[in-house]
């Protein structure tokens, strides 16, 4: 035990082994939905769902293990939501390429990210982002978590005229989610250890017991390695314009999705320094890149850091041991997939909403009277939930920040990398 404490610097970061384990379990339960959502989405592209399920668990375990052992951060990684949808609907169905070609694009993206992480370019890039945008990123992620929670709890549903509206408050499942928000919040206020995890477990038990969500018919299932998707890369179109376009698209979306998550969740955990930088971010980016590369070889789309890691951090996780626990759970999930995938969305939704509320506290650090910062920060915040993308939020924030500083005669305040970044983002959205 002493070796674990020393290796992960648990005492230095004000934590203990029990807290780290509890935080890991909380994070895993919150993101375990990816184990069944990712196979569902990628199977639409023609990939065998069983292979994708195993690839999802293995890729998540590998990337999260590297994050824990190498970077010593309590962040969990898995195939990214949004990126998997783009893989299926934007690339395979939209561009008409085979899924093996799309996996090749993901593989190349992972290799490029490794190179960028080793040279420190990705770290220099996020360090160049203004402090106002970094603070806004945490706030925006809080709202993003909240809208995901509202959607999963069915508190928010789609509407043909207004896009979204209030869900059915007569639905017992919706009411149970509301009870979960109150329960989780009350436990946190009373400083009960494991408050978020307790909330998830209690709501899951009630949902199963009252038939609001199907209980698992069995608890175990023997896994097998992917057969069709394992190393199923196709390099025949590597020099075609279509594949290059896909690689660039994956690069841009993943860079800002991961950077935004690391900044927002890192700020929640107190990992950022006075300049708003994340010390050790090169190692975190390497975990992300390694996961993406391994995932493509196993048979899944781009792996990225999950904003749901915030639930484990709020539970007290402060070291890589939290991530190691998540990685172990992903490996165990290969044997207990029926159990973990039976945890209903209504049980994890309150955790996302409550953590979202906590992350909103960053908004008080913004100078809302300084409009050259306030407007880009506001665009960053609202774009994340409204476009359902961290990357889009940061994109709007960066471009507007540079443009406003330029027209107000404050060009000298713009970091050289911000000029390059703003131009690249404009070109990306204009031509791709």
TORKOL-4160 file (C-alpha; in steps of 0.2 Angstrom, whole numbers, padded with zeros to 4 digits, m for minus):
432
<pt num="1" X="0000" Y="0000" Z="0000"/>
<pt num="2" X="0014" Y="0012" Z="0004"/>
<pt num="3" X="0021" Y="0009" Z="m0013"/>
<pt num="4" X="0005" Y="0014" Z="m0021"/>
<pt num="5" X="0004" Y="0030" Z="m0011"/>
<pt num="6" X="0022" Y="0035" Z="m0016"/>
<pt num="7" X="0020" Y="0030" Z="m0034"/>
<pt num="8" X="0004" Y="0040" Z="m0037"/>
<pt num="9" X="0008" Y="0054" Z="m0024"/>
<pt num="10" X="m0008" Y="0051" Z="m0016"/>
<pt num="11" X="m0004" Y="0059" Z="0001"/>
<pt num="12" X="0004" Y="0074" Z="m0008"/>
<pt num="13" X="m0013" Y="0077" Z="m0017"/>
<pt num="14" X="m0023" Y="0076" Z="m0002"/>
<pt num="15" X="m0031" Y="0059" Z="m0006"/>
<pt num="16" X="m0031" Y="0041" Z="0001"/>
<pt num="17" X="m0032" Y="0024" Z="m0007"/>
<pt num="18" X="m0050" Y="0021" Z="m0002"/>
<pt num="19" X="m0056" Y="0038" Z="m0010"/>
<pt num="20" X="m0046" Y="0034" Z="m0026"/>
<pt num="21" X="m0055" Y="0017" Z="m0028"/>
<pt num="22" X="m0072" Y="0025" Z="m0024"/>
<pt num="23" X="m0069" Y="0039" Z="m0037"/>
<pt num="24" X="m0063" Y="0026" Z="m0050"/>
<pt num="25" X="m0079" Y="0016" Z="m0048"/>
<pt num="26" X="m0090" Y="0032" Z="m0049"/>
<pt num="27" X="m0081" Y="0037" Z="m0065"/>
<pt num="28" X="m0083" Y="0020" Z="m0073"/>
<pt num="29" X="m0102" Y="0018" Z="m0069"/>
<pt num="30" X="m0105" Y="0035" Z="m0076"/>
<pt num="31" X="m0096" Y="0031" Z="m0093"/>
<pt num="32" X="m0100" Y="0013" Z="m0094"/>
<pt num="33" X="m0114" Y="0017" Z="m0106"/>
<pt num="34" X="m0101" Y="0018" Z="m0120"/>
<pt num="35" X="m0099" Y="m0001" Z="m0119"/>
<pt num="36" X="m0116" Y="m0003" Z="m0127"/>
<pt num="37" X="m0118" Y="0014" Z="m0136"/>
<pt num="38" X="m0102" Y="0013" Z="m0146"/>
<pt num="39" X="m0106" Y="m0005" Z="m0153"/>
<pt num="40" X="m0123" Y="0001" Z="m0158"/>
<pt num="41" X="m0117" Y="0016" Z="m0167"/>
<pt num="42" X="m0102" Y="0008" Z="m0176"/>
<pt num="43" X="m0112" Y="m0007" Z="m0181"/>
<pt num="44" X="m0122" Y="0004" Z="m0192"/>
<pt num="45" X="m0107" Y="0006" Z="m0202"/>
<pt num="46" X="m0106" Y="m0012" Z="m0205"/>
<pt num="47" X="m0094" Y="m0017" Z="m0191"/>
<pt num="48" X="m0098" Y="m0032" Z="m0181"/>
<pt num="49" X="m0106" Y="m0026" Z="m0165"/>
<pt num="50" X="m0098" Y="m0040" Z="m0154"/>
<pt num="51" X="m0080" Y="m0036" Z="m0161"/>
<pt num="52" X="m0083" Y="m0017" Z="m0157"/>
<pt num="53" X="m0089" Y="m0021" Z="m0140"/>
<pt num="54" X="m0073" Y="m0030" Z="m0135"/>
<pt num="55" X="m0063" Y="m0017" Z="m0144"/>
<pt num="56" X="m0071" Y="m0003" Z="m0135"/>
<pt num="57" X="m0068" Y="m0011" Z="m0118"/>
<pt num="58" X="m0049" Y="m0015" Z="m0122"/>
<pt num="59" X="m0046" Y="0002" Z="m0130"/>
<pt num="60" X="m0053" Y="0011" Z="m0115"/>
<pt num="61" X="m0043" Y="0000" Z="m0103"/>
<pt num="62" X="m0027" Y="0003" Z="m0112"/>
<pt num="63" X="m0029" Y="0022" Z="m0114"/>
<pt num="64" X="m0035" Y="0024" Z="m0096"/>
<pt num="65" X="m0021" Y="0013" Z="m0089"/>
<pt num="66" X="m0008" Y="0024" Z="m0098"/>
<pt num="67" X="m0017" Y="0040" Z="m0091"/>
<pt num="68" X="m0016" Y="0033" Z="m0074"/>
<pt num="69" X="0002" Y="0025" Z="m0074"/>
<pt num="70" X="0011" Y="0037" Z="m0085"/>
<pt num="71" X="0002" Y="0053" Z="m0083"/>
<pt num="72" X="m0004" Y="0051" Z="m0065"/>
<pt num="73" X="m0021" Y="0060" Z="m0069"/>
<pt num="74" X="m0038" Y="0053" Z="m0063"/>
<pt num="75" X="m0045" Y="0055" Z="m0081"/>
<pt num="76" X="m0054" Y="0041" Z="m0090"/>
<pt num="77" X="m0053" Y="0038" Z="m0109"/>
<pt num="78" X="m0064" Y="0029" Z="m0121"/>
<pt num="79" X="m0070" Y="0030" Z="m0139"/>
<pt num="80" X="m0077" Y="0047" Z="m0140"/>
<pt num="81" X="m0096" Y="0051" Z="m0142"/>
<pt num="82" X="m0098" Y="0062" Z="m0157"/>
<pt num="83" X="m0082" Y="0055" Z="m0165"/>
<pt num="84" X="m0090" Y="0038" Z="m0167"/>
<pt num="85" X="m0106" Y="0046" Z="m0175"/>
<pt num="86" X="m0095" Y="0056" Z="m0187"/>
<pt num="87" X="m0086" Y="0039" Z="m0191"/>
<pt num="88" X="m0102" Y="0031" Z="m0195"/>
<pt num="89" X="m0113" Y="0044" Z="m0203"/>
<pt num="90" X="m0100" Y="0057" Z="m0209"/>
<pt num="91" X="m0087" Y="0045" Z="m0216"/>
<pt num="92" X="m0093" Y="0028" Z="m0219"/>
<pt num="93" X="m0111" Y="0032" Z="m0225"/>
<pt num="94" X="m0108" Y="0051" Z="m0229"/>
<pt num="95" X="m0092" Y="0048" Z="m0240"/>
<pt num="96" X="m0096" Y="0030" Z="m0245"/>
<pt num="97" X="m0079" Y="0023" Z="m0239"/>
<pt num="98" X="m0077" Y="0006" Z="m0231"/>
<pt num="99" X="m0076" Y="0005" Z="m0212"/>
<pt num="100" X="m0058" Y="m0002" Z="m0213"/>
<pt num="101" X="m0053" Y="0013" Z="m0223"/>
<pt num="102" X="m0061" Y="0024" Z="m0209"/>
<pt num="103" X="m0051" Y="0014" Z="m0196"/>
<pt num="104" X="m0035" Y="0018" Z="m0206"/>
<pt num="105" X="m0039" Y="0036" Z="m0205"/>
<pt num="106" X="m0041" Y="0035" Z="m0186"/>
<pt num="107" X="m0024" Y="0025" Z="m0185"/>
<pt num="108" X="m0015" Y="0038" Z="m0194"/>
<pt num="109" X="m0023" Y="0052" Z="m0183"/>
<pt num="110" X="m0016" Y="0042" Z="m0168"/>
<pt num="111" X="0001" Y="0042" Z="m0175"/>
<pt num="112" X="0001" Y="0060" Z="m0179"/>
<pt num="113" X="m0005" Y="0064" Z="m0161"/>
<pt num="114" X="0009" Y="0054" Z="m0154"/>
<pt num="115" X="0021" Y="0064" Z="m0164"/>
<pt num="116" X="0013" Y="0080" Z="m0158"/>
<pt num="117" X="0013" Y="0075" Z="m0140"/>
<pt num="118" X="0031" Y="0070" Z="m0140"/>
<pt num="119" X="0036" Y="0087" Z="m0148"/>
<pt num="120" X="0026" Y="0096" Z="m0135"/>
<pt num="121" X="0016" Y="0105" Z="m0149"/>
<pt num="122" X="m0001" Y="0100" Z="m0142"/>
<pt num="123" X="0004" Y="0107" Z="m0125"/>
<pt num="124" X="0010" Y="0123" Z="m0132"/>
<pt num="125" X="m0006" Y="0125" Z="m0142"/>
<pt num="126" X="m0017" Y="0124" Z="m0127"/>
<pt num="127" X="m0006" Y="0135" Z="m0116"/>
<pt num="128" X="m0008" Y="0148" Z="m0130"/>
<pt num="129" X="m0027" Y="0149" Z="m0127"/>
<pt num="130" X="m0032" Y="0164" Z="m0117"/>
<pt num="131" X="m0036" Y="0162" Z="m0099"/>
<pt num="132" X="m0054" Y="0168" Z="m0102"/>
<pt num="133" X="m0057" Y="0154" Z="m0114"/>
<pt num="134" X="m0049" Y="0141" Z="m0102"/>
<pt num="135" X="m0061" Y="0147" Z="m0088"/>
<pt num="136" X="m0076" Y="0147" Z="m0100"/>
<pt num="137" X="m0071" Y="0129" Z="m0105"/>
<pt num="138" X="m0074" Y="0123" Z="m0088"/>
<pt num="139" X="m0091" Y="0132" Z="m0087"/>
<pt num="140" X="m0096" Y="0126" Z="m0104"/>
<pt num="141" X="m0092" Y="0108" Z="m0100"/>
<pt num="142" X="m0103" Y="0110" Z="m0084"/>
<pt num="143" X="m0118" Y="0115" Z="m0095"/>
<pt num="144" X="m0113" Y="0101" Z="m0108"/>
<pt num="145" X="m0113" Y="0088" Z="m0094"/>
<pt num="146" X="m0130" Y="0095" Z="m0088"/>
<pt num="147" X="m0138" Y="0094" Z="m0105"/>
<pt num="148" X="m0132" Y="0076" Z="m0107"/>
<pt num="149" X="m0139" Y="0072" Z="m0090"/>
<pt num="150" X="m0156" Y="0081" Z="m0094"/>
<pt num="151" X="m0157" Y="0071" Z="m0110"/>
<pt num="152" X="m0153" Y="0054" Z="m0101"/>
<pt num="153" X="m0165" Y="0058" Z="m0088"/>
<pt num="154" X="m0178" Y="0063" Z="m0101"/>
<pt num="155" X="m0181" Y="0079" Z="m0092"/>
<pt num="156" X="m0177" Y="0087" Z="m0109"/>
<pt num="157" X="m0184" Y="0079" Z="m0125"/>
<pt num="158" X="m0185" Y="0085" Z="m0143"/>
<pt num="159" X="m0198" Y="0096" Z="m0150"/>
<pt num="160" X="m0202" Y="0100" Z="m0169"/>
<pt num="161" X="m0205" Y="0118" Z="m0166"/>
<pt num="162" X="m0193" Y="0123" Z="m0151"/>
<pt num="163" X="m0180" Y="0109" Z="m0154"/>
<pt num="164" X="m0181" Y="0105" Z="m0135"/>
<pt num="165" X="m0195" Y="0105" Z="m0122"/>
<pt num="166" X="m0198" Y="0098" Z="m0104"/>
<pt num="167" X="m0201" Y="0079" Z="m0103"/>
<pt num="168" X="m0215" Y="0070" Z="m0096"/>
<pt num="169" X="m0216" Y="0073" Z="m0077"/>
<pt num="170" X="m0229" Y="0059" Z="m0075"/>
<pt num="171" X="m0216" Y="0047" Z="m0081"/>
<pt num="172" X="m0209" Y="0037" Z="m0066"/>
<pt num="173" X="m0192" Y="0036" Z="m0073"/>
<pt num="174" X="m0191" Y="0055" Z="m0075"/>
<pt num="175" X="m0197" Y="0057" Z="m0057"/>
<pt num="176" X="m0184" Y="0045" Z="m0051"/>
<pt num="177" X="m0170" Y="0055" Z="m0059"/>
<pt num="178" X="m0177" Y="0071" Z="m0051"/>
<pt num="179" X="m0176" Y="0062" Z="m0034"/>
<pt num="180" X="m0159" Y="0056" Z="m0038"/>
<pt num="181" X="m0153" Y="0074" Z="m0041"/>
<pt num="182" X="m0160" Y="0079" Z="m0024"/>
<pt num="183" X="m0153" Y="0063" Z="m0015"/>
<pt num="184" X="m0135" Y="0065" Z="m0023"/>
<pt num="185" X="m0135" Y="0084" Z="m0019"/>
<pt num="186" X="m0141" Y="0081" Z="m0001"/>
<pt num="187" X="m0127" Y="0068" Z="0002"/>
<pt num="188" X="m0114" Y="0079" Z="m0005"/>
<pt num="189" X="m0120" Y="0094" Z="0006"/>
<pt num="190" X="m0119" Y="0082" Z="0021"/>
<pt num="191" X="m0102" Y="0077" Z="0015"/>
<pt num="192" X="m0106" Y="0059" Z="0014"/>
<pt num="193" X="m0091" Y="0049" Z="0006"/>
<pt num="194" X="m0096" Y="0041" Z="m0010"/>
<pt num="195" X="m0111" Y="0052" Z="m0012"/>
<pt num="196" X="m0111" Y="0051" Z="m0031"/>
<pt num="197" X="m0108" Y="0032" Z="m0031"/>
<pt num="198" X="m0122" Y="0029" Z="m0018"/>
<pt num="199" X="m0134" Y="0039" Z="m0029"/>
<pt num="200" X="m0130" Y="0029" Z="m0044"/>
<pt num="201" X="m0132" Y="0012" Z="m0035"/>
<pt num="202" X="m0148" Y="0017" Z="m0026"/>
<pt num="203" X="m0156" Y="0023" Z="m0042"/>
<pt num="204" X="m0151" Y="0008" Z="m0052"/>
<pt num="205" X="m0158" Y="m0004" Z="m0038"/>
<pt num="206" X="m0174" Y="0006" Z="m0038"/>
<pt num="207" X="m0176" Y="0006" Z="m0057"/>
<pt num="208" X="m0172" Y="m0013" Z="m0058"/>
<pt num="209" X="m0184" Y="m0017" Z="m0043"/>
<pt num="210" X="m0199" Y="m0007" Z="m0050"/>
<pt num="211" X="m0196" Y="m0012" Z="m0068"/>
<pt num="212" X="m0192" Y="0005" Z="m0074"/>
<pt num="213" X="m0176" Y="m0002" Z="m0082"/>
<pt num="214" X="m0173" Y="m0020" Z="m0086"/>
<pt num="215" X="m0162" Y="m0029" Z="m0074"/>
<pt num="216" X="m0148" Y="m0040" Z="m0081"/>
<pt num="217" X="m0154" Y="m0058" Z="m0086"/>
<pt num="218" X="m0136" Y="m0064" Z="m0082"/>
<pt num="219" X="m0121" Y="m0056" Z="m0074"/>
<pt num="220" X="m0107" Y="m0064" Z="m0084"/>
<pt num="221" X="m0102" Y="m0067" Z="m0102"/>
<pt num="222" X="m0086" Y="m0075" Z="m0108"/>
<pt num="223" X="m0077" Y="m0063" Z="m0120"/>
<pt num="224" X="m0067" Y="m0066" Z="m0135"/>
<pt num="225" X="m0055" Y="m0056" Z="m0145"/>
<pt num="226" X="m0061" Y="m0046" Z="m0161"/>
<pt num="227" X="m0061" Y="m0057" Z="m0176"/>
<pt num="228" X="m0066" Y="m0046" Z="m0191"/>
<pt num="229" X="m0060" Y="m0029" Z="m0185"/>
<pt num="230" X="m0043" Y="m0034" Z="m0177"/>
<pt num="231" X="m0029" Y="m0025" Z="m0187"/>
<pt num="232" X="m0042" Y="m0023" Z="m0202"/>
<pt num="233" X="m0034" Y="m0008" Z="m0209"/>
<pt num="234" X="m0035" Y="m0004" Z="m0227"/>
<pt num="235" X="m0021" Y="0008" Z="m0233"/>
<pt num="236" X="m0026" Y="0007" Z="m0252"/>
<pt num="237" X="m0033" Y="0024" Z="m0251"/>
<pt num="238" X="m0020" Y="0032" Z="m0240"/>
<pt num="239" X="m0015" Y="0046" Z="m0253"/>
<pt num="240" X="m0033" Y="0050" Z="m0259"/>
<pt num="241" X="m0040" Y="0067" Z="m0255"/>
<pt num="242" X="m0055" Y="0059" Z="m0246"/>
<pt num="243" X="m0044" Y="0050" Z="m0233"/>
<pt num="244" X="m0034" Y="0065" Z="m0230"/>
<pt num="245" X="m0050" Y="0075" Z="m0227"/>
<pt num="246" X="m0056" Y="0062" Z="m0215"/>
<pt num="247" X="m0039" Y="0062" Z="m0205"/>
<pt num="248" X="m0039" Y="0081" Z="m0204"/>
<pt num="249" X="m0057" Y="0081" Z="m0198"/>
<pt num="250" X="m0053" Y="0069" Z="m0185"/>
<pt num="251" X="m0037" Y="0079" Z="m0180"/>
<pt num="252" X="m0046" Y="0095" Z="m0177"/>
<pt num="253" X="m0061" Y="0088" Z="m0168"/>
<pt num="254" X="m0050" Y="0077" Z="m0156"/>
<pt num="255" X="m0038" Y="0091" Z="m0153"/>
<pt num="256" X="m0050" Y="0103" Z="m0146"/>
<pt num="257" X="m0062" Y="0089" Z="m0138"/>
<pt num="258" X="m0047" Y="0082" Z="m0128"/>
<pt num="259" X="m0039" Y="0099" Z="m0124"/>
<pt num="260" X="m0056" Y="0106" Z="m0118"/>
<pt num="261" X="m0059" Y="0091" Z="m0107"/>
<pt num="262" X="m0042" Y="0092" Z="m0100"/>
<pt num="263" X="m0043" Y="0110" Z="m0096"/>
<pt num="264" X="m0061" Y="0110" Z="m0089"/>
<pt num="265" X="m0059" Y="0094" Z="m0079"/>
<pt num="266" X="m0041" Y="0098" Z="m0074"/>
<pt num="267" X="m0047" Y="0114" Z="m0067"/>
<pt num="268" X="m0060" Y="0106" Z="m0057"/>
<pt num="269" X="m0047" Y="0094" Z="m0049"/>
<pt num="270" X="m0035" Y="0109" Z="m0045"/>
<pt num="271" X="m0022" Y="0103" Z="m0058"/>
<pt num="272" X="m0020" Y="0119" Z="m0067"/>
<pt num="273" X="m0006" Y="0131" Z="m0062"/>
<pt num="274" X="m0008" Y="0150" Z="m0060"/>
<pt num="275" X="m0006" Y="0153" Z="m0079"/>
<pt num="276" X="m0021" Y="0141" Z="m0082"/>
<pt num="277" X="m0009" Y="0128" Z="m0089"/>
<pt num="278" X="m0009" Y="0109" Z="m0085"/>
<pt num="279" X="0008" Y="0103" Z="m0080"/>
<pt num="280" X="0011" Y="0085" Z="m0087"/>
<pt num="281" X="m0002" Y="0088" Z="m0101"/>
<pt num="282" X="0011" Y="0080" Z="m0114"/>
<pt num="283" X="0009" Y="0063" Z="m0105"/>
<pt num="284" X="m0010" Y="0065" Z="m0104"/>
<pt num="285" X="m0010" Y="0068" Z="m0123"/>
<pt num="286" X="0001" Y="0053" Z="m0126"/>
<pt num="287" X="m0012" Y="0042" Z="m0117"/>
<pt num="288" X="m0025" Y="0049" Z="m0128"/>
<pt num="289" X="m0015" Y="0046" Z="m0144"/>
<pt num="290" X="m0010" Y="0028" Z="m0138"/>
<pt num="291" X="m0028" Y="0024" Z="m0135"/>
<pt num="292" X="m0033" Y="0030" Z="m0152"/>
<pt num="293" X="m0019" Y="0020" Z="m0161"/>
<pt num="294" X="m0023" Y="0004" Z="m0151"/>
<pt num="295" X="m0042" Y="0007" Z="m0153"/>
<pt num="296" X="m0040" Y="0008" Z="m0172"/>
<pt num="297" X="m0030" Y="m0008" Z="m0172"/>
<pt num="298" X="m0043" Y="m0017" Z="m0161"/>
<pt num="299" X="m0058" Y="m0010" Z="m0171"/>
<pt num="300" X="m0065" Y="0006" Z="m0164"/>
<pt num="301" X="m0066" Y="0025" Z="m0168"/>
<pt num="302" X="m0056" Y="0039" Z="m0160"/>
<pt num="303" X="m0052" Y="0037" Z="m0141"/>
<pt num="304" X="m0053" Y="0053" Z="m0131"/>
<pt num="305" X="m0054" Y="0059" Z="m0113"/>
<pt num="306" X="m0071" Y="0059" Z="m0106"/>
<pt num="307" X="m0079" Y="0074" Z="m0097"/>
<pt num="308" X="m0088" Y="0061" Z="m0086"/>
<pt num="309" X="m0071" Y="0060" Z="m0077"/>
<pt num="310" X="m0077" Y="0075" Z="m0067"/>
<pt num="311" X="m0089" Y="0064" Z="m0057"/>
<pt num="312" X="m0074" Y="0054" Z="m0050"/>
<pt num="313" X="m0064" Y="0070" Z="m0047"/>
<pt num="314" X="m0079" Y="0077" Z="m0037"/>
<pt num="315" X="m0079" Y="0061" Z="m0028"/>
<pt num="316" X="m0061" Y="0065" Z="m0022"/>
<pt num="317" X="m0050" Y="0056" Z="m0035"/>
<pt num="318" X="m0034" Y="0066" Z="m0038"/>
<pt num="319" X="m0022" Y="0053" Z="m0044"/>
<pt num="320" X="m0019" Y="0041" Z="m0058"/>
<pt num="321" X="m0025" Y="0027" Z="m0046"/>
<pt num="322" X="m0042" Y="0033" Z="m0050"/>
<pt num="323" X="m0039" Y="0030" Z="m0068"/>
<pt num="324" X="m0031" Y="0013" Z="m0065"/>
<pt num="325" X="m0047" Y="0008" Z="m0056"/>
<pt num="326" X="m0057" Y="0013" Z="m0071"/>
<pt num="327" X="m0046" Y="0003" Z="m0083"/>
<pt num="328" X="m0047" Y="m0012" Z="m0072"/>
<pt num="329" X="m0066" Y="m0010" Z="m0072"/>
<pt num="330" X="m0066" Y="m0009" Z="m0091"/>
<pt num="331" X="m0056" Y="m0026" Z="m0092"/>
<pt num="332" X="m0069" Y="m0034" Z="m0079"/>
<pt num="333" X="m0083" Y="m0027" Z="m0090"/>
<pt num="334" X="m0078" Y="m0039" Z="m0103"/>
<pt num="335" X="m0083" Y="m0053" Z="m0092"/>
<pt num="336" X="m0098" Y="m0043" Z="m0083"/>
<pt num="337" X="m0105" Y="m0034" Z="m0098"/>
<pt num="338" X="m0123" Y="m0039" Z="m0095"/>
<pt num="339" X="m0122" Y="m0031" Z="m0077"/>
<pt num="340" X="m0113" Y="m0015" Z="m0081"/>
<pt num="341" X="m0123" Y="m0011" Z="m0097"/>
<pt num="342" X="m0139" Y="m0014" Z="m0087"/>
<pt num="343" X="m0135" Y="0002" Z="m0077"/>
<pt num="344" X="m0149" Y="0014" Z="m0083"/>
<pt num="345" X="m0146" Y="0031" Z="m0090"/>
<pt num="346" X="m0158" Y="0038" Z="m0077"/>
<pt num="347" X="m0146" Y="0032" Z="m0063"/>
<pt num="348" X="m0131" Y="0041" Z="m0070"/>
<pt num="349" X="m0140" Y="0057" Z="m0076"/>
<pt num="350" X="m0142" Y="0065" Z="m0059"/>
<pt num="351" X="m0123" Y="0063" Z="m0056"/>
<pt num="352" X="m0119" Y="0072" Z="m0072"/>
<pt num="353" X="m0132" Y="0086" Z="m0068"/>
<pt num="354" X="m0125" Y="0089" Z="m0050"/>
<pt num="355" X="m0107" Y="0089" Z="m0056"/>
<pt num="356" X="m0112" Y="0101" Z="m0070"/>
<pt num="357" X="m0118" Y="0113" Z="m0057"/>
<pt num="358" X="m0102" Y="0112" Z="m0047"/>
<pt num="359" X="m0092" Y="0116" Z="m0063"/>
<pt num="360" X="m0102" Y="0132" Z="m0066"/>
<pt num="361" X="m0093" Y="0140" Z="m0051"/>
<pt num="362" X="m0079" Y="0144" Z="m0063"/>
<pt num="363" X="m0090" Y="0158" Z="m0071"/>
<pt num="364" X="m0087" Y="0169" Z="m0056"/>
<pt num="365" X="m0069" Y="0170" Z="m0061"/>
<pt num="366" X="m0072" Y="0179" Z="m0077"/>
<pt num="367" X="m0072" Y="0198" Z="m0079"/>
<pt num="368" X="m0089" Y="0200" Z="m0087"/>
<pt num="369" X="m0086" Y="0219" Z="m0089"/>
<pt num="370" X="m0071" Y="0216" Z="m0100"/>
<pt num="371" X="m0081" Y="0213" Z="m0116"/>
<pt num="372" X="m0066" Y="0208" Z="m0127"/>
<pt num="373" X="m0065" Y="0193" Z="m0115"/>
<pt num="374" X="m0083" Y="0191" Z="m0110"/>
<pt num="375" X="m0091" Y="0189" Z="m0127"/>
<pt num="376" X="m0079" Y="0175" Z="m0133"/>
<pt num="377" X="m0080" Y="0167" Z="m0116"/>
<pt num="378" X="m0099" Y="0167" Z="m0117"/>
<pt num="379" X="m0099" Y="0160" Z="m0135"/>
<pt num="380" X="m0088" Y="0146" Z="m0128"/>
<pt num="381" X="m0100" Y="0142" Z="m0114"/>
<pt num="382" X="m0116" Y="0142" Z="m0124"/>
<pt num="383" X="m0109" Y="0134" Z="m0139"/>
<pt num="384" X="m0104" Y="0118" Z="m0130"/>
<pt num="385" X="m0122" Y="0112" Z="m0125"/>
<pt num="386" X="m0131" Y="0121" Z="m0140"/>
<pt num="387" X="m0120" Y="0112" Z="m0153"/>
<pt num="388" X="m0117" Y="0097" Z="m0142"/>
<pt num="389" X="m0098" Y="0098" Z="m0145"/>
<pt num="390" X="m0083" Y="0104" Z="m0134"/>
<pt num="391" X="m0073" Y="0107" Z="m0150"/>
<pt num="392" X="m0086" Y="0119" Z="m0157"/>
<pt num="393" X="m0087" Y="0129" Z="m0141"/>
<pt num="394" X="m0068" Y="0132" Z="m0141"/>
<pt num="395" X="m0068" Y="0135" Z="m0160"/>
<pt num="396" X="m0081" Y="0149" Z="m0158"/>
<pt num="397" X="m0072" Y="0156" Z="m0143"/>
<pt num="398" X="m0054" Y="0156" Z="m0151"/>
<pt num="399" X="m0060" Y="0164" Z="m0167"/>
<pt num="400" X="m0070" Y="0177" Z="m0159"/>
<pt num="401" X="m0057" Y="0181" Z="m0146"/>
<pt num="402" X="m0044" Y="0184" Z="m0160"/>
<pt num="403" X="m0056" Y="0194" Z="m0171"/>
<pt num="404" X="m0062" Y="0206" Z="m0157"/>
<pt num="405" X="m0044" Y="0209" Z="m0151"/>
<pt num="406" X="m0039" Y="0213" Z="m0169"/>
<pt num="407" X="m0053" Y="0226" Z="m0173"/>
<pt num="408" X="m0051" Y="0234" Z="m0156"/>
<pt num="409" X="m0032" Y="0237" Z="m0158"/>
<pt num="410" X="m0026" Y="0224" Z="m0146"/>
<pt num="411" X="m0017" Y="0213" Z="m0159"/>
<pt num="412" X="m0001" Y="0214" Z="m0149"/>
<pt num="413" X="m0010" Y="0204" Z="m0135"/>
<pt num="414" X="m0013" Y="0189" Z="m0147"/>
<pt num="415" X="m0001" Y="0175" Z="m0145"/>
<pt num="416" X="0007" Y="0169" Z="m0162"/>
<pt num="417" X="0000" Y="0152" Z="m0160"/>
<pt num="418" X="m0018" Y="0160" Z="m0158"/>
<pt num="419" X="m0016" Y="0168" Z="m0175"/>
<pt num="420" X="m0011" Y="0152" Z="m0183"/>
<pt num="421" X="m0025" Y="0143" Z="m0174"/>
<pt num="422" X="m0039" Y="0155" Z="m0178"/>
<pt num="423" X="m0034" Y="0155" Z="m0197"/>
<pt num="424" X="m0033" Y="0136" Z="m0197"/>
<pt num="425" X="m0050" Y="0134" Z="m0189"/>
<pt num="426" X="m0058" Y="0146" Z="m0201"/>
<pt num="427" X="m0050" Y="0137" Z="m0216"/>
<pt num="428" X="m0056" Y="0120" Z="m0208"/>
<pt num="429" X="m0074" Y="0125" Z="m0207"/>
<pt num="430" X="m0074" Y="0134" Z="m0223"/>
<pt num="431" X="m0067" Y="0120" Z="m0234"/>
<pt num="432" X="m0071" Y="0104" Z="m0226"/>
